[in-house]
Amino acid sequence: MQVEVYELRNYPRVACFLPARAEIDEQLFVGSIINVSRTGARFAAPSDSFTAALVDRIDTPIHIDIQ
């Protein structure tokens, strides 16, 4: 058996865990940055309302403060 890996991202992601806050349409969400790359970051929040706030924001920048 042979395993092949295809990296589809332009820049590699670096795993991390940084406390952070995201603001979407004047709503503040508390969560964590769980990985970063040269062109973005993955923000995780324990709230379902965060996911709902993102529905219409595909490819739209979001302000994130890292503590």
C-alpha positions as CSV (number, residue, x, y, z in Angstrom):
1,M,0.0,0.0,0.0
2,Q,1.3,3.5,-0.9
3,V,0.1,6.7,0.7
4,E,0.2,9.9,-1.3
5,V,-0.2,13.3,0.2
6,Y,-1.3,16.3,-1.8
7,E,-0.8,19.8,-0.3
8,L,-3.5,21.9,-1.8
9,R,-2.7,25.1,0.1
10,N,-0.3,27.7,-1.3
11,Y,1.3,28.2,2.2
12,P,1.6,25.7,5.0
13,R,-0.4,26.1,8.2
14,V,1.3,26.2,11.6
15,A,-0.6,24.7,14.5
16,C,-1.0,27.0,17.6
17,F,-3.4,27.9,20.4
18,L,-3.8,31.6,20.9
19,P,-6.7,33.2,22.8
20,A,-8.5,35.6,20.5
21,R,-11.7,37.6,19.8
22,A,-13.5,38.0,16.5
23,E,-15.9,40.8,15.6
24,I,-18.6,40.1,13.0
25,D,-21.2,42.8,12.4
26,E,-20.6,44.3,15.8
27,Q,-21.0,41.0,17.5
28,L,-18.0,39.9,19.6
29,F,-17.0,36.2,19.8
30,V,-14.4,34.8,22.2
31,G,-12.4,31.8,21.0
32,S,-8.9,30.7,19.9
33,I,-6.7,30.8,16.8
34,I,-5.8,27.1,16.2
35,N,-3.6,27.5,13.2
36,V,-2.0,30.3,11.1
37,S,-0.6,30.6,7.6
38,R,0.8,33.5,5.5
39,T,-2.6,34.3,4.2
40,G,-5.0,33.5,7.0
41,A,-5.8,31.8,10.3
42,R,-8.4,29.4,11.7
43,F,-10.5,30.8,14.5
44,A,-12.5,28.4,16.6
45,A,-15.3,29.5,18.9
46,P,-17.5,27.3,21.1
47,S,-20.6,29.2,20.1
48,D,-23.1,28.0,17.4
49,S,-24.0,31.7,16.9
50,F,-20.4,32.2,15.5
51,T,-21.0,29.7,12.8
52,A,-24.4,31.3,12.0
53,A,-22.7,34.7,11.7
54,L,-20.3,33.4,9.1
55,V,-22.9,32.1,6.7
56,D,-23.0,35.1,4.3
57,R,-19.3,36.1,4.8
58,I,-17.4,33.6,2.6
59,D,-14.2,35.3,1.3
60,T,-14.9,38.4,3.4
61,P,-12.2,39.6,5.9
62,I,-13.1,39.4,9.6
63,H,-11.3,41.5,12.3
64,I,-9.6,39.2,14.9
65,D,-7.7,40.4,18.0
66,I,-5.1,38.1,19.4
67,Q,-4.6,38.5,23.1
